[in-house]
Amino acid sequence: MSSRAMEPLILGRVVGDVVDPFTLTSLRIVVTYNNKLVSNGHEFFPSAITTKPRVEIHGTDDLRTFFTLVMTDPDVPGPSDPYLREHIHWIVTDIPGTTDATFGRELVSYESPKPNIGIHRFVFILFKQTRRLSVVTPPFSRDHFNTRRFAADNGLGSPVAAVFFNAQRETAARRR
């Protein structure tokens, strides 16, 4: 993968705030909310992301390879002072290659994004597991989650793919 593919993750400070620099592989995650594709840095209204997205893994043809998906918000409670960083929104483990997150094991149930202050980044990070059932312990709290520590504690290594979107609080006028 080219370094150009990594640029949005660097410019969006996903690399740095959430994960260390990593090498993109030929694997990619395709995230859609109601058939709307998540692209790096695009904005979604919170009212459009209340139900869990479809997350597909592309670039592998091996059903014996398993993945862990983490969805996190590094901007809680607000981007200018994210003292609760990170807030975990979803963790799915044991997702077989070539399938989607519905085939995995939900370790932390989906919590729909509800940003209060400023524009928040919502990051999906995909890790390749060394074996099935390698991730067993859910985090103690949704707040103060640390993707790097979670990956290290569960032997996940570096991410293999990531994508993020932005969302901010909707006013009544914006919902119309």
Backbone as a printed PyTorch tensor [residue, N CA C, xyz], in Angstrom:
tensor([[[  0.8440,  -1.1930,   0.0000],
         [  0.0000,   0.0000,   0.0000],
         [  0.8810,   1.2450,   0.0000]],

        [[  0.4320,   2.2470,  -0.6520],
         [  1.2110,   3.4720,  -0.7550],
         [  1.0810,   4.3020,   0.5180]],

        [[  2.0480,   5.1890,   0.7180],
         [  1.9690,   6.0750,   1.8780],
         [  0.8450,   7.0960,   1.6870]],

        [[  0.4220,   7.3010,   0.4190],
         [ -0.7030,   8.2130,   0.1660],
         [ -1.9780,   7.7110,   0.8380]],

        [[ -2.1510,   6.4030,   0.8870],
         [ -3.3340,   5.8320,   1.5260],
         [ -3.3260,   6.1030,   3.0300]],

        [[ -2.1440,   6.3070,   3.5860],
         [ -1.9960,   6.5530,   5.0180],
         [ -2.2010,   8.0260,   5.3690]],

        [[ -2.0660,   8.9220,   4.3820],
         [ -2.1350,  10.3650,   4.6340],
         [ -3.3530,  10.8250,   5.4260]],

        [[ -4.5870,  10.4050,   5.0620],
         [ -5.7490,  10.8820,   5.8260],
         [ -5.6860,  10.4860,   7.3050]],

        [[ -5.1220,   9.3220,   7.5880],
         [ -5.0070,   8.8630,   8.9780],
         [ -3.9810,   9.6920,   9.7440]],

        [[ -2.9610,  10.1710,   9.0420],
         [ -1.9470,  11.0240,   9.6680],
         [ -2.4930,  12.4440,   9.8250]],

        [[ -3.0790,  12.9780,   8.7630],
         [ -3.6340,  14.3340,   8.8160],
         [ -4.7810,  14.4280,   9.8240]],

        [[ -5.5810,  13.3670,   9.9400],
         [ -6.6840,  13.3390,  10.8900],
         [ -6.2430,  13.0030,  12.3070]],

        [[ -4.9320,  12.8680,  12.5020],
         [ -4.3120,  12.5820,  13.7980],
         [ -4.7880,  11.2630,  14.4200]],

        [[ -5.3020,  10.3470,  13.5800],
         [ -5.6150,   9.0050,  14.0670],
         [ -4.2910,   8.3360,  14.4230]],

        [[ -3.3290,   8.4560,  13.4880],
         [ -1.9670,   8.0260,  13.7940],
         [ -1.3990,   9.1010,  14.7010]],

        [[ -1.0490,   8.7110,  15.8940],
         [ -0.5790,   9.6600,  16.8980],
         [ -1.5030,   9.6510,  18.0960]],

        [[ -2.7750,  10.0190,  17.9020],
         [ -3.7200,  10.0600,  19.0230],
         [ -4.2380,   8.6750,  19.4110]],

        [[ -4.3890,   7.7810,  18.4310],
         [ -5.0170,   6.4840,  18.6990],
         [ -4.0510,   5.3190,  18.4960]],

        [[ -3.3400,   5.3400,  17.3890],
         [ -2.3980,   4.2590,  17.0740],
         [ -1.0530,   4.8420,  16.6650]],

        [[ -0.0280,   4.0100,  16.7690],
         [  1.2950,   4.3850,  16.2900],
         [  1.3220,   4.1910,  14.7750]],

        [[  2.3140,   4.7860,  14.0980],
         [  2.4080,   4.5580,  12.6540],
         [  2.4380,   3.0520,  12.3620]],

        [[  1.7350,   2.6490,  11.3180],
         [  1.7250,   1.2400,  10.9400],
         [  1.7350,   1.1350,   9.4310]],

        [[  2.0500,  -0.0470,   8.9490],
         [  2.1010,  -0.2810,   7.5150],
         [  0.7540,  -0.8060,   7.0570]],

        [[  0.1390,  -0.1020,   6.1200],
         [ -1.1180,  -0.5870,   5.5610],
         [ -0.8450,  -1.8340,   4.7370]],

        [[ -1.7200,  -2.7960,   4.8600],
         [ -1.5930,  -4.0300,   4.0980],
         [ -2.5890,  -3.9910,   2.9460]],

        [[ -2.7090,  -5.0940,   2.2470],
         [ -3.7060,  -5.1690,   1.1740],
         [ -5.1050,  -5.3690,   1.7500]],

        [[ -5.1850,  -5.6080,   3.0550],
         [ -6.4810,  -5.7330,   3.7150],
         [ -7.1210,  -4.3660,   3.8520]],

        [[ -8.4310,  -4.3390,   3.7680],
         [ -9.1300,  -3.0890,   4.0650],
         [-10.4760,  -3.3950,   4.6850]],

        [[-10.9530,  -2.4340,   5.4500],
         [-12.2800,  -2.5730,   6.0260],
         [-13.2080,  -1.6200,   5.2880]],

        [[-14.3670,  -2.1350,   4.9710],
         [-15.3820,  -1.3450,   4.2990],
         [-16.5230,  -1.1880,   5.2960]],

        [[-16.7180,   0.0620,   5.7430],
         [-17.7180,   0.3610,   6.7650],
         [-18.8480,   1.1450,   6.1030]],

        [[-20.0780,   0.6680,   6.2940],
         [-21.2310,   1.3760,   5.7360],
         [-22.3310,   1.5010,   6.7860]],

        [[-22.9250,   2.6830,   6.8260],
         [-24.1160,   2.9450,   7.6250],
         [-25.2600,   3.1370,   6.6480]],

        [[-26.2510,   2.2540,   6.6870],
         [-27.4050,   2.3580,   5.7800],
         [-26.9530,   2.5620,   4.3290]],

        [[-26.0100,   1.7660,   3.8990],
         [-25.4500,   1.7850,   2.5390],
         [-24.6530,   3.0470,   2.2040]],

        [[-24.3220,   3.8720,   3.2010],
         [-23.4550,   5.0420,   2.9810],
         [-22.0550,   4.6870,   3.4530]],

        [[-21.1020,   4.7550,   2.5230],
         [-19.7220,   4.3610,   2.7830],
         [-19.0140,   5.3570,   3.7070]],

        [[-18.2940,   4.8320,   4.6950],
         [-17.4600,   5.6680,   5.5570],
         [-16.1250,   5.8810,   4.8540]],

        [[-15.7850,   7.1410,   4.6150],
         [-14.4940,   7.5040,   4.0380],
         [-13.7800,   8.3940,   5.0310]],

        [[-12.4520,   8.3190,   5.0480],
         [-11.6620,   9.0860,   6.0100],
         [-12.0350,  10.5600,   6.0080]],

        [[-12.4260,  11.0420,   7.1910],
         [-12.6860,  12.4580,   7.3750],
         [-14.0640,  12.9480,   6.9580]],

        [[-14.8860,  12.0940,   6.3520],
         [-16.2340,  12.5220,   5.9590],
         [-17.1080,  12.6530,   7.1860]],

        [[-18.1520,  13.4820,   7.0800],
         [-19.0160,  13.7170,   8.2290],
         [-20.3240,  12.9480,   8.1140]],

        [[-20.7590,  12.4140,   9.2500],
         [-22.0580,  11.7610,   9.3690],
         [-22.8380,  12.4700,  10.4570]],

        [[-24.1460,  12.5900,  10.2760],
         [-25.0020,  13.1100,  11.3350],
         [-25.2270,  11.9950,  12.3460]],

        [[-25.1940,  12.3040,  13.6520],
         [-25.4530,  11.2700,  14.6600],
         [-26.7690,  10.5240,  14.4380]],

        [[-27.7810,  11.1910,  13.9100],
         [-29.0650,  10.5220,  13.6670],
         [-28.9550,   9.4470,  12.5790]],

        [[-27.8970,   9.4880,  11.7690],
         [-27.7120,   8.5080,  10.6940],
         [-26.8540,   7.3210,  11.1170]],

        [[-26.3310,   7.3510,  12.3440],
         [-25.4090,   6.3010,  12.7830],
         [-25.8460,   5.6710,  14.1080]],

        [[-27.1540,   5.6200,  14.3240],
         [-27.6680,   5.0890,  15.5890],
         [-27.5920,   3.5630,  15.6610]],

        [[-27.6300,   2.8960,  14.5170],
         [-27.5150,   1.4330,  14.5150],
         [-26.1340,   1.0320,  14.0250]],

        [[-25.6790,  -0.1190,  14.4940],
         [-24.3100,  -0.5400,  14.1540],
         [-24.1330,  -0.6540,  12.6530]],

        [[-22.9550,  -0.2880,  12.1730],
         [-22.6890,  -0.3320,  10.7330],
         [-22.3880,  -1.7500,  10.2670]],

        [[-22.4030,  -1.9130,   8.9700],
         [-21.9070,  -3.1550,   8.3690],
         [-20.4100,  -2.9470,   8.1630]],

        [[-19.6220,  -3.8900,   8.6370],
         [-18.1670,  -3.8010,   8.5010],
         [-17.6820,  -5.0720,   7.8210]],

        [[-17.1820,  -4.9190,   6.5990],
         [-16.6860,  -6.0570,   5.8160],
         [-15.1680,  -5.9980,   5.7390]],

        [[-14.5600,  -7.1800,   5.6920],
         [-13.1050,  -7.2830,   5.5530],
         [-12.8070,  -7.7510,   4.1320]],

        [[-12.0230,  -6.9480,   3.4180],
         [-11.6450,  -7.2780,   2.0440],
         [-10.1300,  -7.4850,   1.9720]],

        [[ -9.7070,  -8.3460,   1.0650],
         [ -8.2810,  -8.5250,   0.8260],
         [ -7.7110,  -9.8140,   1.3890]],

        [[ -8.5630, -10.6520,   1.9650],
         [ -8.1110, -11.9660,   2.4270],
         [ -9.1050, -13.0070,   1.9370]],

        [[ -8.5950, -14.1900,   1.6560],
         [ -9.4960, -15.2630,   1.2360],
         [ -9.3790, -16.4510,   2.1840]],

        [[ -8.8850, -16.1820,   3.3820],
         [ -8.6370, -17.2430,   4.3440],
         [ -9.6280, -17.1490,   5.5080]],

        [[-10.5590, -18.0640,   5.5700],
         [-11.5410, -18.0870,   6.6530],
         [-10.9170, -18.4830,   7.9900]],

        [[ -9.6760, -19.0060,   7.9550],
         [ -9.0250, -19.4070,   9.2080],
         [ -8.2560, -18.2530,   9.8400]],

        [[ -8.2790, -17.0880,   9.2010],
         [ -7.6590, -15.8930,   9.7720],
         [ -8.7510, -15.1170,  10.4950]],

        [[ -8.4420, -14.6580,  11.7090],
         [ -9.4350, -13.9410,  12.5050],
         [ -8.9790, -12.5230,  12.7980]],

        [[ -9.9580, -11.6390,  12.9430],
         [ -9.6780, -10.2210,  13.1260],
         [-10.4470,  -9.6620,  14.3210]],

        [[ -9.9070,  -8.5800,  14.8690],
         [-10.5790,  -7.8150,  15.9140],
         [-10.8090,  -6.4100,  15.3870]],

        [[-12.0260,  -5.9230,  15.5970],
         [-12.4110,  -4.5770,  15.1930],
         [-12.6480,  -3.7420,  16.4450]],

        [[-12.0520,  -2.5560,  16.4630],
         [-12.2400,  -1.6100,  17.5650],
         [-12.8070,  -0.3260,  16.9690]],

        [[-13.8690,   0.2050,  17.5860],
         [-14.4000,   1.5170,  17.2100],
         [-14.2680,   2.4220,  18.4320]],

        [[-13.5600,   3.5290,  18.2630],
         [-13.2560,   4.3920,  19.3930],
         [-13.4030,   5.8670,  19.0350]],

        [[-13.6520,   6.6770,  20.0570],
         [-13.7290,   8.1360,  19.9140],
         [-12.6090,   8.7340,  20.7600]],

        [[-11.5740,   9.2920,  20.1280],
         [-10.4620,   9.8710,  20.8890],
         [-10.7200,  11.3070,  21.3500]],

        [[-11.9100,  11.8410,  21.1230],
         [-12.1830,  13.2650,  21.3790],
         [-13.2070,  13.5110,  22.4900]],

        [[-13.2730,  12.6340,  23.4820],
         [-14.2720,  12.7440,  24.5480],
         [-13.6970,  13.4940,  25.7450]],

        [[-14.4120,  14.4430,  26.3290],
         [-15.7460,  14.9000,  25.9510],
         [-15.7350,  15.9020,  24.8050]],

        [[-14.5880,  16.5350,  24.5450],
         [-14.4880,  17.4650,  23.4190],
         [-13.0790,  17.4690,  22.8700]],

        [[-12.9070,  17.7810,  21.5910],
         [-11.5950,  17.7240,  20.9570],
         [-10.5530,  18.6710,  21.5600]],

        [[-10.9870,  19.7920,  22.1610],
         [ -9.9980,  20.7220,  22.7160],
         [ -9.4810,  20.2510,  24.0780]],

        [[-10.2250,  19.3840,  24.7770],
         [ -9.7890,  18.8450,  26.0630],
         [-10.3140,  17.4120,  26.2220]],

        [[ -9.6930,  16.4730,  25.5040],
         [-10.2090,  15.0940,  25.4930],
         [ -9.7410,  14.2780,  26.7070]],

        [[-10.0760,  14.7400,  27.9060],
         [ -9.5310,  14.1120,  29.1110],
         [-10.1040,  12.7190,  29.3920]],

        [[-11.1530,  12.3060,  28.6980],
         [-11.6660,  10.9390,  28.8530],
         [-11.1550,  10.0140,  27.7420]],

        [[-10.2680,  10.5300,  26.9060],
         [ -9.7350,   9.7720,  25.7620],
         [ -9.2740,   8.4060,  26.2040]],

        [[ -9.5880,   7.4040,  25.4630],
         [-10.5420,   7.2650,  24.3720],
         [-11.8380,   6.7250,  24.9470]],

        [[-12.9380,   6.8880,  24.2020],
         [-14.2120,   6.2820,  24.5940],
         [-14.4970,   5.1610,  23.6020]],

        [[-14.6670,   3.9480,  24.1260],
         [-14.8820,   2.7990,  23.2450],
         [-16.3580,   2.7000,  22.8640]],

        [[-16.6010,   2.5350,  21.5700],
         [-17.9710,   2.4190,  21.0770],
         [-18.3410,   0.9960,  20.6780]],

        [[-17.3310,   0.1780,  20.3530],
         [-17.6450,  -1.1680,  19.8690],
         [-16.3700,  -1.9680,  19.7820]],

        [[-16.4150,  -3.2330,  20.1950],
         [-15.3160,  -4.1670,  19.9600],
         [-15.9190,  -5.4930,  19.5200]],

        [[-15.4500,  -5.9830,  18.3730],
         [-15.8610,  -7.2890,  17.8600],
         [-14.5870,  -8.0910,  17.6010]],

        [[-14.5360,  -9.3140,  18.1410],
         [-13.3630, -10.1730,  17.9640],
         [-13.7420, -11.4080,  17.1600]],

        [[-12.7280, -12.1600,  16.7740],
         [-12.9160, -13.4470,  16.0920],
         [-13.7630, -13.3310,  14.8270]],

        [[-13.5330, -12.2480,  14.0670],
         [-14.2260, -12.0820,  12.7830],
         [-13.4480, -12.8950,  11.7430]],

        [[-14.0650, -13.9140,  11.1490],
         [-13.3360, -14.7010,  10.1440],
         [-13.0390, -13.8600,   8.9010]],

        [[-11.8500, -14.0650,   8.3250],
         [-11.4920, -13.3810,   7.0860],
         [-12.5370, -13.6530,   6.0260]],

        [[-12.7170, -12.7380,   5.1030],
         [-13.6680, -12.7690,   3.9820],
         [-15.1150, -12.5480,   4.4220]],

        [[-15.3640, -12.3210,   5.7270],
         [-16.7400, -12.1230,   6.1680],
         [-16.9200, -10.7000,   6.6750]],

        [[-17.9160, -10.5120,   7.5330],
         [-18.1290,  -9.1920,   8.1210],
         [-18.2950,  -9.3390,   9.6310]],

        [[-18.4330,  -8.2090,  10.3090],
         [-18.4370,  -8.1840,  11.7730],
         [-19.5840,  -8.9820,  12.3850]],

        [[-20.6590,  -9.2210,  11.6310],
         [-21.7650,  -9.9920,  12.2010],
         [-21.3590, -11.4360,  12.4940]],

        [[-20.2670, -11.9020,  11.8900],
         [-19.7920, -13.2640,  12.1180],
         [-18.8240, -13.3400,  13.2990]],

        [[-18.4840, -12.1880,  13.8700],
         [-17.5600, -12.1550,  14.9950],
         [-18.2660, -12.2500,  16.3300]],

        [[-17.4950, -12.0820,  17.3870],
         [-18.0030, -12.1470,  18.7540],
         [-17.9620, -10.7330,  19.3270]],

        [[-19.1210, -10.1990,  19.6780],
         [-19.2030,  -8.8330,  20.1900],
         [-18.7250,  -8.8090,  21.6360]],

        [[-17.5620,  -8.2220,  21.8530],
         [-16.9750,  -8.1350,  23.1890],
         [-17.5340,  -6.9300,  23.9380]],

        [[-17.7330,  -5.8190,  23.2020],
         [-18.3670,  -4.6150,  23.7490],
         [-19.4620,  -4.2290,  22.7650]],

        [[-20.6950,  -4.1240,  23.2530],
         [-21.8200,  -3.8420,  22.3600],
         [-21.7100,  -2.4460,  21.7430]],

        [[-22.3270,  -2.2890,  20.5850],
         [-22.2890,  -1.0230,  19.8510],
         [-23.0050,   0.0720,  20.6380]],

        [[-22.3430,   1.1910,  20.7820],
         [-22.9380,   2.3800,  21.3920],
         [-22.9110,   3.4750,  20.3320]],

        [[-24.0740,   3.9980,  20.0020],
         [-24.1290,   4.9770,  18.9310],
         [-23.4680,   6.2870,  19.3620]],

        [[-22.7140,   6.9090,  18.4540],
         [-22.0170,   8.1620,  18.7540],
         [-22.9820,   9.3050,  19.0480]],

        [[-22.7070,  10.0220,  20.1280],
         [-23.5080,  11.1960,  20.5000],
         [-22.5690,  12.3130,  20.9690]],

        [[-21.8230,  12.9090,  20.0520],
         [-20.8840,  13.9660,  20.4680],
         [-21.6230,  15.1840,  21.0130]],

        [[-21.0980,  15.7420,  22.1010],
         [-21.7100,  16.9310,  22.7070],
         [-21.0050,  18.2200,  22.3190]],

        [[-19.6790,  18.1990,  22.3380],
         [-18.8930,  19.4170,  22.1280],
         [-17.9540,  19.2090,  20.9390]],

        [[-18.0490,  20.0560,  19.9380],
         [-17.0950,  20.0360,  18.8300],
         [-17.2710,  18.8590,  17.8810]],

        [[-16.3090,  18.7530,  16.9650],
         [-16.3060,  17.6940,  15.9630],
         [-15.4660,  16.5350,  16.4940]],

        [[-16.0740,  15.3640,  16.5750],
         [-15.3850,  14.1700,  17.0710],
         [-14.9980,  13.2590,  15.9120]],

        [[-13.8770,  12.5540,  16.1110],
         [-13.4590,  11.5230,  15.1670],
         [-13.9190,  10.1750,  15.7260]],

        [[-14.4760,   9.3560,  14.8720],
         [-14.8670,   8.0020,  15.2520],
         [-14.0450,   7.0690,  14.3750]],

        [[-13.2130,   6.2590,  15.0270],
         [-12.1780,   5.5020,  14.3360],
         [-12.4690,   4.0060,  14.4060]],

        [[-12.4220,   3.3610,  13.2570],
         [-12.5040,   1.9060,  13.1700],
         [-11.0950,   1.3930,  12.9080]],

        [[-10.6180,   0.4840,  13.7640],
         [ -9.2740,  -0.0650,  13.6170],
         [ -9.3920,  -1.5810,  13.5400]],

        [[ -8.7330,  -2.1630,  12.5510],
         [ -8.7700,  -3.6130,  12.3590],
         [ -7.4170,  -4.2090,  12.7010]],

        [[ -7.4370,  -5.2430,  13.5410],
         [ -6.2320,  -5.9810,  13.9160],
         [ -6.3790,  -7.4270,  13.4710]],

        [[ -5.2580,  -8.0100,  13.0430],
         [ -5.2360,  -9.4350,  12.6980],
         [ -4.8560, -10.1970,  13.9650]],

        [[ -5.6630, -11.1720,  14.3310],
         [ -5.3820, -11.9740,  15.5160],
         [ -4.3780, -13.0740,  15.1860]],

        [[ -3.6190, -13.4960,  16.1930],
         [ -2.6750, -14.6020,  15.9890],
         [ -3.4050, -15.9380,  16.0190]],

        [[ -4.5430, -15.9700,  16.7010],
         [ -5.3360, -17.1920,  16.7890],
         [ -6.7650, -16.8150,  17.1790]],

        [[ -7.6570, -17.7680,  17.0830],
         [ -9.0440, -17.5420,  17.5040],
         [ -9.0910, -17.4330,  19.0270]],

        [[-10.0290, -16.6630,  19.5310],
         [-10.2270, -16.4590,  20.9700],
         [ -9.0020, -15.8760,  21.6680]],

        [[ -8.2300, -15.0750,  20.9580],
         [ -7.0540, -14.4640,  21.5910],
         [ -7.4440, -13.2580,  22.4350]],

        [[ -8.5930, -12.6460,  22.1320],
         [ -9.0750, -11.5010,  22.9050],
         [-10.2220, -11.9980,  23.7720]],

        [[-10.0340, -11.9480,  25.0840],
         [-11.0650, -12.5120,  25.9440],
         [-11.6350, -11.5320,  26.9610]],

        [[-10.8730, -10.5390,  27.3670],
         [-11.3150,  -9.6560,  28.4410],
         [-11.7600,  -8.3090,  27.9080]],

        [[-13.0240,  -7.9570,  28.1480],
         [-13.4680,  -6.6210,  27.7380],
         [-12.8530,  -5.5600,  28.6400]],

        [[-12.7540,  -4.3220,  28.1580],
         [-12.2160,  -3.2510,  29.0080],
         [-13.1400,  -3.0090,  30.2050]],

        [[-12.5730,  -2.4910,  31.3000],
         [-13.3380,  -2.2210,  32.5200],
         [-14.3680,  -1.1180,  32.3020]],

        [[-14.0230,  -0.1450,  31.4630],
         [-14.8690,   1.0240,  31.2660],
         [-14.8050,   1.4380,  29.8020]],

        [[-15.8450,   2.1120,  29.3340],
         [-15.8100,   2.6470,  27.9610],
         [-14.8910,   3.8670,  27.8790]],

        [[-14.7870,   4.6200,  28.9740],
         [-13.9050,   5.7960,  28.9950],
         [-12.4800,   5.3830,  29.3610]],

        [[-11.5310,   6.2280,  28.9820],
         [-10.1050,   6.0080,  29.2430],
         [ -9.5970,   4.7220,  28.5930]],

        [[-10.2520,   4.3220,  27.5090],
         [ -9.7820,   3.1590,  26.7470],
         [ -8.4930,   3.5490,  26.0470]],

        [[ -7.6060,   2.6000,  25.8370],
         [ -6.3600,   2.8660,  25.1380],
         [ -6.1650,   1.7630,  24.1030]],

        [[ -6.3270,   2.1240,  22.8370],
         [ -6.2260,   1.1440,  21.7560],
         [ -4.8650,   0.4660,  21.7480]],

        [[ -3.7900,   1.2580,  21.9250],
         [ -2.4390,   0.6820,  21.9270],
         [ -2.2960,  -0.3710,  23.0270]],

        [[ -2.7390,  -0.0270,  24.2400],
         [ -2.6100,  -0.9550,  25.3760],
         [ -3.4860,  -2.1930,  25.1600]],

        [[ -4.7100,  -1.9930,  24.6620],
         [ -5.6020,  -3.1170,  24.3720],
         [ -4.9420,  -4.0710,  23.3790]],

        [[ -4.3570,  -3.5270,  22.3160],
         [ -3.6860,  -4.3530,  21.3080],
         [ -2.5050,  -5.1000,  21.9270]],

        [[ -1.7100,  -4.4140,  22.7350],
         [ -0.5500,  -5.0440,  23.3770],
         [ -0.9920,  -6.1320,  24.3540]],

        [[ -1.9880,  -5.8260,  25.1860],
         [ -2.4640,  -6.7930,  26.1830],
         [ -3.0380,  -8.0550,  25.5550]],

        [[ -3.5310,  -7.9360,  24.3310],
         [ -4.1650,  -9.0780,  23.6670],
         [ -3.3270,  -9.6530,  22.5260]],

        [[ -2.0730,  -9.2420,  22.4280],
         [ -1.1710,  -9.7890,  21.4250],
         [ -1.6080,  -9.5220,  19.9920]],

        [[ -2.2000,  -8.3470,  19.7610],
         [ -2.7200,  -8.0530,  18.4260],
         [ -1.6970,  -7.3950,  17.4950]],

        [[ -0.6410,  -6.8240,  18.0460],
         [  0.3380,  -6.1670,  17.1920],
         [ -0.1980,  -4.8810,  16.5960]],

        [[  0.3500,  -4.5090,  15.4590],
         [ -0.0470,  -3.2650,  14.7910],
         [ -1.3520,  -3.4600,  14.0300]],

        [[ -2.0920,  -2.3680,  13.8190],
         [ -3.3090,  -2.4720,  12.9990],
         [ -2.9630,  -2.8930,  11.5770]],

        [[ -3.9460,  -3.4710,  10.8820],
         [ -3.7670,  -3.8120,   9.4690],
         [ -4.6090,  -2.9100,   8.5800]],

        [[ -5.5790,  -2.2080,   9.1770],
         [ -6.4160,  -1.2850,   8.4130],
         [ -7.1280,  -0.3520,   9.3860]],

        [[ -7.4930,   0.8250,   8.8950],
         [ -8.2370,   1.7780,   9.7230],
         [ -8.9770,   2.7540,   8.8240]],

        [[-10.0900,   3.2770,   9.3400],
         [-10.8520,   4.3170,   8.6540],
         [-11.5720,   5.1180,   9.7360]],

        [[-11.7980,   6.4150,   9.4680],
         [-12.5000,   7.2260,  10.4640],
         [-13.4560,   8.2000,   9.7930]],

        [[-14.4650,   8.6040,  10.5710],
         [-15.3780,   9.6390,  10.1220],
         [-15.5230,  10.6650,  11.2320]],

        [[-16.0910,  11.7960,  10.8910],
         [-16.3410,  12.8620,  11.8520],
         [-17.8370,  12.9820,  12.1070]],

        [[-18.1700,  13.4430,  13.3110],
         [-19.5690,  13.7410,  13.6300],
         [-19.5780,  14.8160,  14.6950]],

        [[-20.6160,  15.6340,  14.6840],
         [-20.7990,  16.6460,  15.7170],
         [-22.2540,  16.6760,  16.1230]],

        [[-22.5020,  17.3140,  17.2390],
         [-23.8560,  17.3810,  17.7720],
         [-24.8070,  17.9790,  16.7490]],

        [[-25.9770,  17.3770,  16.6470],
         [-26.9980,  17.8780,  15.7240],
         [-27.9370,  18.8200,  16.4730]],

        [[-28.1800,  19.9460,  15.8880],
         [-29.2150,  20.8150,  16.4300],
         [-30.5410,  20.3610,  15.8400]],

        [[-31.6320,  20.7930,  16.4100],
         [-32.9460,  20.4250,  15.8880],
         [-33.0760,  20.8630,  14.4210]],

        [[-32.5140,  22.0240,  14.0920],
         [-32.5990,  22.5370,  12.7120],
         [-31.8460,  21.6310,  11.7340]],

        [[-30.6970,  21.0640,  12.1750],
         [-29.9070,  20.2140,  11.2800],
         [-30.5710,  18.8760,  11.0370]],

        [[-31.4410,  18.4220,  11.9390],
         [-32.0870,  17.1200,  11.8000],
         [-33.1780,  17.1140,  10.7530]],

        [[-33.6780,  18.2600,  10.3930],
         [-34.8090,  18.3120,   9.4440],
         [-34.4380,  17.8530,   8.0710]]])
